[in-house]
Amino acid sequence: MAANQPPDPAPLVAAAPLPRFARWRLLNPYTARHTNSLSLGVVGFRADSARSQIPGFSLGLGEQVTTVRGALWAGLDREFELRFVRHDALSLSLWRYQWEGGLRLGKLEPGVRFGMTLLHLDVGHGFSFGLLSPRVAAGVWFKLPRSRIGVSAFSEYFWRWTGDESAFVHGLVLELQPDAEPLVQRSSVTSSPSFPGRP
C-alpha cells in the first residue's frame, strides 16, 4: 500500500427501523403518561329480581396509560377489583379494561370511562362466574406533581353466566394514581423527532 493512500472509508451502517408503536398517536409507550392506582369504593348491589339494593365495598388495583394533547386526554385503564356485598358474595373481578378520556382544565381533569370486566368470580350462596360485564363511569381527577387523585361514579351490569342471578351495581370510588415509570425508557432509543417530550 502506498504511504500516501488514504484509508478505506468506514462502511455505512443502516439505521435500525423504528418500532411500529413509536409512531402511535394514542398510547405511545415512549410518550404516554403511565400511572398505577389504588381505589376504595362503596357500592349498591341490586339483583335482577330484587327491588332494593344491598350495600357493599370494593378495593381495586389498576394501571393507566394516558396520552395528553393540549386540553384533551385519552387513555386505557386496566383494573383488578375485590368486592364484598353483604348477604350476597365476595367477588373478584379480573381483567377489567376501560377506555377513558376527558378535558384538562388547569389541574382538574374531568372525564368518562366505558368498558367491561372480562371475567369475575364470586363465592356466596354458591360459586358463580361471569364474563363481559359492561361498565360506564364519570368523574373528576385533580393533578398533583407526581400523582392524581379523583372521585368517580359508576354503573355496571354484573352479568353472571352461572350460579346466582345477575345484578345492577352502582357506586362511588375514590382513586389515587401515583406516577409510574414510562412503559419504555427513552434512554433505550436515540434522539429523534418521532419521540416528543413526555407530558
Secondary structure, DSSP 4 states (H G I P E B T S, - for coil): --TTPPPPPPPP-PPPPPPGGGG-SSS-TTTSEEEEEEEEEEEEEEETT-SS-EEEEEEEEEEEEEEEETTEEEEEEEEEEEEEETTTEEEEEEEEEEEEEEE-BTTEEEEEEEEEEEEEEEESSSEEEEEEEEEEEEEEEEEETTEEEEEEEEEEEE--SBSSPPEEEEEEEEEEEEB---SS-GGGS---TTSPPP-
